[in-house]
Amino acid sequence: MSYIVLARKWRPKKFQEVIGQSHVTRSLQNAILKEKIGHAYLMVGTRGVGKTSIARIFAKAIRCEKLTADGNACNECAACADFDIETSMNVIEIDGASNNSVDNIRDLVANVHYLPTTGKYKVYIIDEVHMLSTQAFNALLKTLEEPPAHVIFIFATTEGQKLLGTVLSRCQRFDFRNVSVADLVRHIKEVAHVEGISFEREDLIKQLAILGNGSVRDTLSLLDQVLTFSEHNFIKEDTFTQSLGVAGISTLEKMATAIFEGDIKNVTKIYHQLIFENISLKNISTGLLNQLFLEITETRQLGEAELIWIYESFAREMTWVFQGLVPEKSIEVLLYKITLRRSFFNGPQLEVKRRELEERATAPIESPVAIITQENETSWDGFLAFLAAKSPASASNLEQGNLTTPLRLSHDELFIELGFGFSSLVFLDYLKDPEVFQKLLQNLSDYFEMEKSKIFLELKEVASGEKFVSRADIKEKTAESDQQELIETLKNNPMLREAEKIFNAKVDKIIIETKK
């Protein structure tokens, strides 16, 4: 049997196996168990964080005829068996990068009306959906807005900002997080235990997780790369560094110690050795920055302020180093600077500088609330504007609901009731997540300048019989109204009227292109 790479072998098959995206999996499991399935979902995040994997797990679960108690597919029924067939006509995966023409989408639209041969739904998964052409999106919009009851669309993209607003407003959006180093370390250890992989040094696991840069797939691909250079699944430090072209942890520790001790001779020697070993300047710089950050957060061989100055100086000046004509020499000069830092000052001057650094290190970060509350009335609209500046995705989630009663201030306490319609219940479930809810309360506290304990926020489902319009719907209708008003203004433009007379013609259509 041919070798299966770790990224494929360890691809999650259940919601619980997905790493670092519990806020997404929990919402989708709740939607499945409550039978509140939307018709279009959008997964947004960087590569290798689980977008397509979750799309497949979700697609399989909503088609399953014998769901498990936790909302996963049973893997036994006819629908599950059909899912596992690559030629399934009920779960269609499309690569948006290579099938991005309007003809491709017209073919898709022409087939959506055919009922699934097994299961309740026919699911279309479109990866890298942002690669679809504008014409292709336009061909899809009508079907996306009013699809047949048996059709579910799941889109995945690394470039959510490139999608048209008309597409975003028709989807339930989930923003994926970069997986934390801690989660990646736990996952590497689990994979290593099952696969019989061992490491010479425990901290090689953390270095691998850092190099994975928040991506599970990239992390496992790097582990595969190291294993091809290793014998008997035992990963040594020198094998690790040679296979990935990075500086070793022990080498970085020695360089950091030499910098702290002002040992310029040893710093230069280590730097030249890394260059000789063909370690790239970028990897040397990144590795040293990671080591310095570790010193600040954990080891602390020096005072906090001095460590921050070293890290800040090195990180800041990297921006011009790589733009210079001789970056190799520039980095060496920069190493001289931070290593010989204490010779820049003497006696009282050094003490003054240290006090300045201590003050900078401990000074509170100024909040942007004061600026924002001056520019916007302290209101729900003002809060949404404030939140959009900090986190557009968070503001977008809140806009799927709306206030059911006006904001109420009583005895220095703020009462907020936020409702969500049936089509937006997945956002309600997400916002009720304890971690998400606490972050929302903190943002409210920052904006309204009140203690969290004095803010009473109620999130609730609006009964189907009640008249309710979400903020997102209002924004879309307002945008459509503004666009129509602009079109009418353009139609009555005197210059356009004169042009119609000159050419004896009539303008019957005006198209307004919006910037992406």
C-alpha positions in Angstrom: 0.0 0.0 0.0 1.4 3.5 -0.9 2.3 5.9 1.9 -0.4 8.3 2.9 0.9 11.7 4.1 0.0 12.7 7.6 -2.2 15.6 6.6 -4.5 13.2 4.7 -4.2 10.3 7.1 -5.2 12.6 10.0 -7.9 14.5 8.2 -10.8 14.8 10.7 -13.9 12.7 10.0 -16.0 13.9 13.0 -16.7 17.3 14.4 -14.8 16.4 17.6 -11.7 15.6 15.6 -11.4 19.2 14.2 -8.5 21.1 15.9 -9.1 24.6 17.2 -12.5 25.5 15.7 -14.9 24.5 18.4 -16.9 27.8 17.9 -17.7 26.6 14.4 -18.3 22.9 15.1 -20.5 23.6 18.1 -22.8 25.9 16.1 -23.1 23.4 13.2 -23.8 20.5 15.5 -26.5 22.5 17.2 -28.0 23.4 13.9 -28.1 19.7 12.9 -29.6 18.5 16.2 -32.2 21.3 16.2 -33.0 20.7 12.5 -32.3 24.3 11.7 -30.3 24.0 8.5 -29.7 27.1 6.4 -29.4 26.9 2.6 -26.0 28.6 2.3 -22.9 28.5 4.4 -19.6 30.4 4.1 -16.3 29.1 5.7 -13.6 31.8 5.8 -10.1 31.3 7.1 -6.4 30.8 6.2 -5.2 27.6 4.6 -5.1 24.4 6.5 -7.4 25.4 9.4 -10.2 23.0 8.6 -12.6 24.8 6.3 -13.1 22.1 3.7 -12.9 19.3 6.3 -15.7 20.8 8.3 -17.7 21.4 5.1 -17.4 17.7 4.3 -18.2 16.6 7.8 -21.3 18.9 7.9 -22.4 17.8 4.4 -22.2 14.1 5.4 -24.1 14.7 8.7 -27.0 16.7 7.2 -27.5 13.9 4.6 -27.2 11.1 7.1 -30.3 9.0 7.8 -29.3 7.8 11.3 -27.5 10.6 13.0 -25.5 10.0 16.2 -26.6 11.7 19.4 -23.8 14.3 19.0 -24.8 15.3 15.5 -22.2 13.2 13.5 -22.9 11.0 10.6 -23.5 7.3 11.4 -21.2 6.0 8.5 -23.6 3.1 8.0 -26.7 4.3 6.1 -27.1 4.5 2.3 -26.5 8.3 2.3 -23.2 7.9 4.2 -22.1 5.1 1.8 -23.0 7.4 -1.1 -20.9 10.2 0.4 -17.8 8.0 0.4 -18.0 7.4 -3.3 -15.9 9.8 -5.3 -18.5 9.9 -8.1 -21.4 10.8 -5.8 -24.1 12.8 -7.6 -25.5 14.1 -4.2 -22.4 15.8 -2.8 -20.6 17.7 -5.5 -17.3 19.3 -4.7 -16.2 22.1 -7.1 -12.8 23.8 -7.2 -13.6 27.5 -7.7 -10.1 28.2 -9.0 -10.4 25.9 -12.0 -14.2 26.0 -12.5 -14.8 29.7 -12.3 -16.4 30.6 -15.6 -20.1 31.5 -16.1 -20.6 28.4 -18.1 -19.5 26.2 -15.2 -22.0 27.8 -12.9 -24.8 27.7 -15.4 -24.2 23.9 -15.6 -24.5 23.8 -11.8 -27.6 25.8 -11.8 -29.2 23.6 -14.5 -28.7 20.5 -12.3 -29.8 21.8 -8.9 -33.5 21.0 -9.4 -32.8 17.2 -9.6 -33.6 15.5 -6.3 -30.9 13.6 -4.4 -30.9 9.8 -5.0 -30.3 9.2 -1.3 -30.7 11.3 1.8 -32.6 14.5 2.2 -30.2 17.0 0.7 -28.0 17.6 -2.4 -24.9 19.5 -1.2 -22.6 21.7 -3.3 -19.2 22.4 -1.8 -17.3 25.2 -3.7 -13.7 25.6 -2.5 -11.9 28.9 -3.1 -15.2 30.5 -4.1 -13.6 33.9 -4.3 -12.0 32.8 -7.6 -15.4 32.7 -9.4 -15.8 35.5 -11.9 -18.3 38.3 -11.4 -20.4 36.9 -14.2 -20.3 33.4 -12.6 -21.5 34.9 -9.3 -24.3 36.8 -11.0 -25.4 33.5 -12.6 -25.5 31.9 -9.1 -27.2 34.7 -7.2 -30.8 33.9 -8.0 -30.4 30.2 -7.1 -28.4 31.2 -4.0 -31.2 33.4 -2.8 -34.1 31.0 -3.5 -32.6 27.5 -3.9 -34.8 24.3 -4.1 -35.5 22.9 -0.6 -33.2 20.0 -1.1 -30.1 22.0 -2.0 -27.4 23.3 0.4 -24.5 25.4 -0.7 -21.2 25.4 1.3 -18.5 27.8 0.2 -15.0 27.9 1.5 -12.5 30.7 0.9 -9.2 32.2 2.1 -10.2 35.6 0.8 -13.6 36.5 2.3 -13.1 40.2 1.6 -13.1 39.6 -2.1 -16.7 38.3 -2.2 -19.6 40.4 -3.3 -21.8 41.8 -0.7 -24.8 40.3 -2.4 -23.2 36.8 -1.8 -22.2 37.5 1.8 -25.7 38.6 2.7 -27.2 35.3 1.5 -24.8 33.1 3.6 -24.3 32.1 7.2 -20.7 33.1 7.7 -18.2 31.3 9.9 -14.7 32.8 10.5 -12.1 30.2 11.3 -9.3 31.0 13.7 -5.6 30.3 13.2 -4.9 27.3 15.4 -3.0 28.2 18.5 0.5 26.9 19.2 -0.8 25.1 22.3 -3.4 23.2 20.2 -0.9 22.3 17.5 1.5 21.0 20.2 -1.2 18.8 21.6 -2.1 17.5 18.1 1.6 16.8 17.2 2.0 14.8 20.4 -1.2 12.8 19.7 0.0 12.1 16.1 3.5 11.2 17.4 2.1 8.8 20.0 -0.1 6.9 17.5 2.5 6.9 14.7 5.4 5.9 16.9 7.4 9.2 16.4 9.8 10.5 19.1 11.8 13.7 19.5 15.3 14.2 20.8 14.1 17.4 22.5 10.6 18.2 23.8 10.9 21.8 22.6 11.3 20.7 19.0 7.6 20.0 19.1 6.9 23.6 20.0 9.2 24.9 17.3 7.4 22.7 14.8 4.1 24.1 16.0 5.4 27.7 15.6 6.6 27.0 12.1 3.2 25.6 11.2 1.9 29.2 11.5 -1.6 28.4 12.7 -2.2 25.7 10.0 -2.8 22.1 10.9 -2.1 20.9 7.4 1.2 22.9 7.1 2.3 21.6 10.5 1.7 18.0 9.6 3.4 18.5 6.2 6.5 19.9 7.9 6.5 16.9 10.2 6.3 14.6 7.2 9.3 16.5 5.7 11.3 16.0 8.8 10.5 12.3 9.0 11.9 11.7 5.5 15.3 12.8 6.8 15.0 10.9 10.1 15.7 7.2 10.9 13.4 4.9 12.8 10.9 7.8 13.3 13.3 9.5 15.8 13.7 13.2 15.1 17.1 14.7 16.2 17.7 18.4 16.4 20.3 18.5 13.7 18.0 16.5 11.4 15.1 18.9 12.2 17.2 22.0 11.3 18.7 20.5 8.1 15.4 19.2 6.7 13.5 22.5 7.3 16.4 24.9 6.8 15.9 26.6 10.2 18.2 27.5 13.0 18.3 24.9 15.9 16.8 25.7 19.2 20.1 25.2 21.1 21.9 27.5 18.6 19.3 30.2 19.1 19.5 29.8 22.9 23.3 30.3 22.7 22.9 33.3 20.4 20.3 34.9 22.7 22.5 34.4 25.8 25.5 35.9 23.9 23.4 38.9 23.0 22.3 39.4 26.6 25.9 39.1 27.9 27.2 41.5 25.3 29.5 38.8 23.8 29.8 40.2 20.3 32.5 37.7 19.3 30.3 34.7 20.1 27.2 36.4 18.5 29.2 36.9 15.3 30.6 33.4 15.3 27.1 31.8 15.7 25.7 34.1 13.0 28.4 33.2 10.5 28.0 29.5 11.2 24.3 29.7 10.4 25.0 31.5 7.2 27.6 28.7 6.4 24.9 26.1 7.0 22.8 27.8 4.4 20.1 28.9 6.8 18.1 31.7 5.1 18.3 35.2 6.5 14.6 35.2 7.0 14.7 31.9 9.0 17.6 33.2 11.2 15.7 36.4 11.9 12.3 34.7 12.6 14.0 32.1 14.8 15.8 34.7 16.8 12.6 36.8 17.2 10.8 33.7 18.5 13.6 33.0 20.9 13.6 36.6 22.2 9.8 36.5 22.6 10.2 33.3 24.6 12.7 35.1 26.9 10.1 37.9 27.5 7.2 35.6 28.3 9.0 32.7 30.1 12.7 32.6 30.7 13.6 36.3 31.4 17.4 36.2 31.7 17.2 40.0 31.7 14.8 42.6 33.1 11.5 42.9 31.2 12.1 46.4 29.9 15.5 45.6 28.5 14.2 42.4 26.8 11.4 44.4 25.2 13.9 47.0 23.9 16.0 44.2 22.3 13.0 42.6 20.7 11.4 45.8 19.6 14.7 47.1 18.0 15.3 43.9 16.1 11.7 43.5 14.9 11.3 47.1 13.9 14.5 47.4 11.9 13.9 44.1 10.1 11.6 46.1 7.8 14.5 48.1 6.2 17.1 45.3 6.5 15.5 43.1 3.8 15.0 46.1 1.5 18.7 47.0 1.6 21.4 46.1 -1.0 23.3 43.8 1.4 20.8 42.4 4.0 23.3 39.8 5.3 25.6 42.7 6.4 22.7 44.8 7.7 21.6 42.0 10.0 25.1 41.6 11.3 25.2 45.3 12.1 21.8 45.1 13.8 23.1 42.2 15.9 26.1 44.4 16.8 23.7 47.2 17.9 21.5 45.1 20.2 24.5 43.2 21.6 26.5 46.3 22.4 23.4 48.2 23.6 24.9 49.0 27.0 27.9 50.8 25.6 25.5 53.4 24.1 24.9 54.7 27.6 26.9 55.0 30.8 26.3 55.6 34.4 23.2 57.8 35.1 22.2 57.8 31.4 21.8 54.1 31.3 19.7 54.2 34.4 17.5 56.9 32.9 17.1 54.8 29.7 16.1 51.8 31.7 13.5 53.7 33.7 12.1 55.0 30.4 11.9 51.4 29.1 10.2 50.2 32.3 7.6 53.0 32.0 6.9 52.1 28.3 6.6 48.4 29.2 4.1 49.0 32.0 2.2 52.0 30.5 -1.5 51.1 29.7 -2.5 51.1 26.1 -4.8 54.0 25.2 -8.3 52.9 24.3 -9.8 54.1 21.1 -13.2 54.4 22.7 -12.9 58.1 23.6 -12.2 58.9 19.9 -15.0 56.8 18.6 -17.6 58.0 21.1 -16.8 61.6 20.1 -17.4 60.9 16.4 -20.5 58.7 16.9 -23.5 59.1 19.2 -23.4 56.6 22.1 -26.0 54.3 20.6 -26.4 50.9 19.2 -25.4 52.2 15.7 -22.3 53.8 17.3 -21.4 50.6 19.0 -21.7 48.6 15.8 -19.4 51.2 14.1 -17.0 50.9 17.0 -17.0 47.1 16.8 -16.6 47.1 13.0 -13.4 49.1 13.3 -12.0 46.4 15.7 -13.5 43.3 14.2 -15.7 43.5 11.0 -16.7 39.8 11.4 -18.0 40.3 14.9 -20.0 43.4 13.8 -21.4 41.4 10.9 -22.5 38.6 13.3 -24.5 41.1 15.4 -26.0 42.7 12.3 -27.8 39.4 11.6 -30.0 40.4 14.5 -31.5 43.6 15.7 -32.7 45.4 18.9 -36.2 44.3 19.9 -36.5 47.2 22.3 -34.6 50.5 22.5 -31.5 50.6 24.7 -32.6 51.3 28.3 -30.4 53.0 31.0 -31.7 52.7 34.5 -29.9 53.3 37.8 -26.5 53.4 36.0 -27.3 50.0 34.4 -27.7 49.3 30.7 -30.3 46.9 29.4 -30.0 45.5 25.8 -32.4 43.0 24.1 -31.1 41.6 20.9 -33.3 39.4 18.8 -32.6 37.0 15.9 -35.0 35.6 13.3 -35.3 32.0 12.3 -32.8 32.3 9.4 -30.2 33.7 11.7 -30.4 31.3 14.6 -26.9 29.9 13.9 -25.5 33.4 14.8 -27.6 33.4 18.0 -26.0 30.0 18.9 -22.6 31.3 18.2 -23.0 34.5 20.2 -24.3 32.5 23.2 -21.0 30.6 23.3 -19.6 31.6 26.8 -16.2 32.8 25.4 -17.8 34.8 22.6 -20.5 36.2 24.9 -17.9 37.5 27.4 -15.9 39.1 24.6 -19.1 40.9 23.4 -19.8 42.1 27.0 -16.2 43.4 27.2 -16.6 45.3 23.9 -19.9 46.8 25.2 -18.1 47.8 28.4 -15.3 49.5 26.4 -17.7 51.4 24.2 -20.3 52.5 26.8 -17.6 53.0 29.4 -19.5 50.9 32.0 -18.5 48.0 34.1 -19.5 44.6 32.6 -21.5 43.8 35.8 -23.8 46.7 35.0 -24.6 45.6 31.4 -27.5 43.2 31.0 -27.5 41.7 27.5 -30.3 39.3 26.5 -30.0 37.3 23.2 -33.2 35.7 22.1 -35.0 34.1 19.2 -37.8 36.2 17.7 -41.1 34.3 17.3 -42.0 33.6 13.7 -45.2 35.6 14.0 -43.5 38.8 15.1 -42.5 41.5 12.6 -38.7 41.6 12.6 -36.0 42.9 10.3 -32.4 42.3 10.9 -29.7 45.1 10.6 -28.2 43.2 7.7 -31.5 43.3 5.8 -31.9 47.0 6.6 -28.4 47.7 5.3 -29.1 45.7 2.1 -32.4 47.4 1.4 -30.9 50.8 2.1 -28.0 50.1 -0.2 -30.5 49.0 -3.0 -32.5 52.1 -2.4 -29.5 54.4 -2.5 -28.3 52.7 -5.7 -31.8 53.1 -7.3 -31.8 56.8 -6.3 -28.3 57.2 -7.9 -29.5 55.6 -11.1 -32.5 58.0 -11.3 -30.2 60.9 -10.7 -27.9 59.8 -13.5 -30.8 59.3 -15.8 -31.9 62.9 -15.3 -28.4 64.3 -15.7 -28.5 67.2 -18.2 -25.3 66.0 -20.0 -26.8 62.6 -20.5 -30.1 64.1 -21.7 -28.1 66.2 -24.2 -26.2 63.1 -25.4 -29.5 61.3 -26.0 -30.6 64.2 -28.2 -27.3 64.4 -30.1 -27.2 60.6 -30.9 -31.0 60.3 -31.2 -30.9 57.4 -28.7 -32.3 56.4 -25.4 -30.4 55.2 -22.3 -32.4 52.2 -21.1 -30.0 50.7 -18.5 -27.4 52.0 -16.1 -25.0 49.6 -14.4 -23.2 50.8 -11.3 -20.0 48.9 -10.6 -19.0 48.7 -6.9 -15.5 48.4 -5.7 -14.6 45.0 -4.3 
